[in-house]
Amino acid sequence: MLEKVPFEKTLFLDIETVPQTYEYIDVDTKTRELFEAKTRFLHDENRSYEQLYSERAGILAEFGKIVCISVGYVHETHQGKQIRLKSFYHDDEETLLKQFKQLLEDRYNSPYHILVGHNAKEFDFPYICRRMLINGISLPAILDIAGKKPWEISHLDTLELWKFGDYKAYTSLALLCHVFNIPTPKDDISGADVSRVYYEDKQLERIKNYCEKDVVALIQLFLRMRGDHLVDEGEIHFS
């Protein structure tokens, strides 16, 4: 099946998110009450709500925001495949979401277009949709899955593909790259550092670079899963 996926109609993506405020003390009273209600089963003497907010607010669409969406395209040439990347990143979430929506509406707007991510059906796709609605942005057709039958939803998830119907375990992108011998560039930050880099260091460009490298890893994994050769490093074009 994967070998039939048309690269010219496929968009690979990854997102980076942070809590809406860096410090729990800056969260307004009502939001704090609702956060504590949502995470009460995780709270105990070893995990305060302050710690839970630091750990989980960024991955909850009601309490976090998107600071970067990176996308990748695979182009086939006479010499082989190329990867090209583009990122939408901004301190104003509404701005980057509108820019990303414009891309989808301009270039990925038919039932034959496909979105691909890792754990994207569980995280990236719904997170983007929720934040769009919160920001008053209508959903582009490829993300608007309400009322669609499963075979009408053109989303692929490399985590789901790897599970082969097994729903018991999560396998990270990093682990899959390791077992498939996919070289991944060293980076000075990890996912756990994104909030600090954003709020303390104020280096959104570093987050963008990190996000784009994850998209490269995602594409290379997808290629290996369909039996293709990896794209040479010299054929990867960052934004």
C-alpha positions as CSV (number, residue, x, y, z in Angstrom):
1,M,0.0,0.0,0.0
2,L,2.7,2.5,1.0
3,E,4.5,2.2,-2.3
4,K,1.3,3.6,-4.0
5,V,1.3,6.8,-1.9
6,P,2.0,9.6,-4.4
7,F,4.7,11.9,-3.0
8,E,3.5,14.9,-5.1
9,K,0.2,14.8,-3.1
10,T,1.7,14.1,0.3
11,L,2.6,16.6,3.1
12,F,4.7,15.5,6.1
13,L,4.4,17.5,9.2
14,D,5.4,18.0,12.9
15,I,4.4,20.6,15.5
16,E,6.0,22.1,18.6
17,T,3.9,23.3,21.5
18,V,4.4,25.1,24.8
19,P,2.2,26.0,27.7
20,Q,0.3,29.3,27.3
21,T,2.2,30.7,30.3
22,Y,5.6,29.6,31.5
23,E,5.0,29.8,35.2
24,Y,1.9,28.2,36.9
25,I,1.6,31.3,39.1
26,D,0.8,33.4,36.0
27,V,-2.2,31.2,35.1
28,D,-5.5,32.9,35.9
29,T,-7.7,31.5,38.7
30,K,-10.4,30.0,36.5
31,T,-8.0,28.3,34.1
32,R,-6.0,27.0,37.1
33,E,-9.2,25.5,38.6
34,L,-10.0,23.8,35.3
35,F,-6.4,22.5,34.8
36,E,-6.4,21.0,38.3
37,A,-9.8,19.3,37.6
38,K,-8.4,17.9,34.3
39,T,-5.2,16.6,35.9
40,R,-6.5,15.6,39.4
41,F,-5.9,11.9,38.9
42,L,-2.2,12.6,38.2
43,H,-1.7,14.8,41.2
44,D,-0.3,13.3,44.4
45,E,2.3,14.1,47.1
46,N,5.1,13.6,44.6
47,R,3.6,15.6,41.7
48,S,2.3,19.1,42.4
49,Y,0.0,21.0,40.1
50,E,2.9,23.3,39.3
51,Q,5.0,20.3,38.2
52,L,2.1,18.9,36.2
53,Y,1.5,22.2,34.5
54,S,5.2,22.4,33.5
55,E,5.1,18.8,32.2
56,R,1.6,18.6,30.6
57,A,0.1,22.0,29.8
58,G,2.0,22.2,26.5
59,I,0.5,18.9,25.2
60,L,-3.0,19.8,26.2
61,A,-4.6,22.0,23.5
62,E,-6.8,23.7,26.1
63,F,-3.8,25.0,28.0
64,G,-1.0,25.1,25.4
65,K,-0.3,26.7,22.1
66,I,1.5,25.9,18.9
67,V,4.7,27.8,18.2
68,C,5.9,26.0,15.1
69,I,4.5,23.8,12.4
70,S,7.2,22.3,10.1
71,V,6.2,20.6,6.8
72,G,8.2,18.5,4.3
73,Y,7.8,17.6,0.7
74,V,9.5,14.8,-1.3
75,H,10.4,15.7,-4.8
76,E,11.4,13.1,-7.3
77,T,14.0,14.1,-9.9
78,H,16.1,12.3,-12.5
79,Q,18.9,12.1,-9.9
80,G,16.6,10.7,-7.2
81,K,14.6,12.1,-4.3
82,Q,14.9,15.5,-2.6
83,I,13.4,16.7,0.7
84,R,12.3,20.3,1.0
85,L,11.2,21.9,4.2
86,K,9.1,24.9,5.2
87,S,8.1,26.1,8.6
88,F,5.4,28.3,10.0
89,Y,6.6,29.7,13.3
90,H,5.5,32.8,15.2
91,D,4.9,34.1,18.7
92,D,1.3,34.8,17.6
93,E,-0.3,31.4,17.2
94,E,-3.2,32.8,15.1
95,T,-0.7,34.1,12.5
96,L,1.1,30.8,12.0
97,L,-2.2,28.8,11.9
98,K,-3.6,31.1,9.2
99,Q,-0.4,30.7,7.2
100,F,-0.5,26.9,7.5
101,K,-4.2,26.8,6.6
102,Q,-3.5,28.9,3.5
103,L,-0.9,26.3,2.4
104,L,-3.4,23.5,2.9
105,E,-6.2,25.3,1.0
106,D,-3.9,26.3,-1.8
107,R,-2.0,23.0,-2.4
108,Y,-3.6,20.2,-0.3
109,N,-7.3,20.6,-0.9
110,S,-8.5,17.5,-2.6
111,P,-9.6,14.0,-1.4
112,Y,-6.4,12.7,-3.0
113,H,-4.0,14.7,-0.8
114,I,-2.5,13.1,2.2
115,L,-1.1,14.3,5.5
116,V,1.5,12.2,7.3
117,G,2.9,12.5,10.9
118,H,4.2,10.3,13.7
119,N,1.6,9.9,16.5
120,A,-0.2,12.6,14.5
121,K,-3.7,11.1,14.7
122,E,-3.4,11.1,18.4
123,F,-1.6,14.5,18.8
124,D,-0.6,16.7,15.9
125,F,-3.8,16.6,13.8
126,P,-6.3,17.1,16.7
127,Y,-4.1,19.7,18.4
128,I,-3.9,21.8,15.2
129,C,-7.7,21.5,14.8
130,R,-8.5,22.4,18.4
131,R,-6.2,25.4,18.3
132,M,-7.6,26.6,15.0
133,L,-11.1,26.5,16.4
134,I,-10.0,28.3,19.6
135,N,-8.5,31.0,17.5
136,G,-11.7,31.4,15.5
137,I,-10.2,29.8,12.3
138,S,-12.4,27.5,10.3
139,L,-10.9,24.1,9.5
140,P,-9.4,23.4,6.0
141,A,-11.1,20.4,4.3
142,I,-8.2,18.0,4.8
143,L,-8.4,18.5,8.6
144,D,-12.2,18.6,8.9
145,I,-13.0,15.0,9.6
146,A,-16.4,15.4,11.2
147,G,-18.9,13.0,9.6
148,K,-16.3,11.4,7.3
149,K,-16.0,7.6,7.1
150,P,-12.6,6.2,8.1
151,W,-11.6,5.5,4.4
152,E,-12.4,9.1,3.6
153,I,-9.9,10.6,6.0
154,S,-6.6,11.1,4.2
155,H,-4.2,10.9,7.2
156,L,-1.4,8.5,7.7
157,D,0.5,7.9,10.9
158,T,3.8,6.1,11.0
159,L,3.2,5.1,14.6
160,E,-0.1,3.5,13.6
161,L,1.6,1.8,10.6
162,W,4.2,0.4,12.9
163,K,1.7,-1.0,15.4
164,F,0.1,-3.3,12.7
165,G,-3.1,-3.4,14.8
166,D,-1.3,-3.6,18.2
167,Y,-2.6,-0.9,20.4
168,K,-0.7,-1.7,23.6
169,A,2.5,0.3,23.1
170,Y,3.9,3.6,22.0
171,T,7.1,3.7,19.9
172,S,8.9,7.0,19.6
173,L,10.1,8.4,16.3
174,A,13.7,8.3,17.7
175,L,13.5,4.6,18.5
176,L,12.2,3.8,15.1
177,C,14.9,5.8,13.4
178,H,17.4,3.8,15.5
179,V,16.1,0.4,14.6
180,F,15.9,1.3,10.9
181,N,19.4,2.7,11.0
182,I,18.3,6.1,10.0
183,P,20.9,8.8,10.8
184,T,19.4,11.7,12.7
185,P,21.3,15.0,13.2
186,K,22.5,15.8,16.7
187,D,20.6,18.7,18.2
188,D,21.2,20.9,21.1
189,I,17.6,20.6,22.4
190,S,15.0,17.9,22.9
191,G,11.3,18.0,23.2
192,A,11.5,18.5,26.9
193,D,13.6,21.7,26.3
194,V,11.1,23.5,23.9
195,S,9.2,25.4,26.6
196,R,12.4,26.6,28.3
197,V,14.0,27.6,24.9
198,Y,10.9,29.5,24.0
199,Y,10.2,31.3,27.2
200,E,13.6,31.7,28.8
201,D,16.0,31.8,25.8
202,K,13.5,33.3,23.4
203,Q,15.0,31.4,20.6
204,L,12.1,30.4,18.3
205,E,14.5,29.8,15.5
206,R,16.2,26.9,17.4
207,I,12.8,25.4,17.9
208,K,12.1,25.7,14.2
209,N,15.3,24.0,13.4
210,Y,14.6,21.2,15.8
211,C,11.1,20.7,14.4
212,E,12.3,20.6,10.8
213,K,14.8,17.8,11.7
214,D,12.0,15.8,13.1
215,V,10.2,16.1,9.8
216,V,13.3,14.9,8.0
217,A,13.4,11.9,10.3
218,L,9.7,11.3,9.7
219,I,10.1,11.3,5.9
220,Q,13.2,9.0,6.1
221,L,11.3,6.6,8.3
222,F,8.3,6.6,5.9
223,L,10.7,5.9,3.0
224,R,12.2,2.9,4.8
225,M,8.8,1.6,5.8
226,R,7.9,1.5,2.1
227,G,11.2,-0.1,1.1
228,D,12.8,3.0,-0.5
229,H,16.3,4.2,-0.1
230,L,17.0,7.1,2.2
231,V,17.4,10.6,0.8
232,D,21.0,11.7,0.8
233,E,21.9,14.5,3.2
234,G,23.0,16.7,0.3
235,E,19.4,16.5,-1.1
236,I,17.8,17.8,2.0
237,H,16.9,21.5,1.7
238,F,16.0,23.3,4.9
239,S,14.1,26.6,4.9
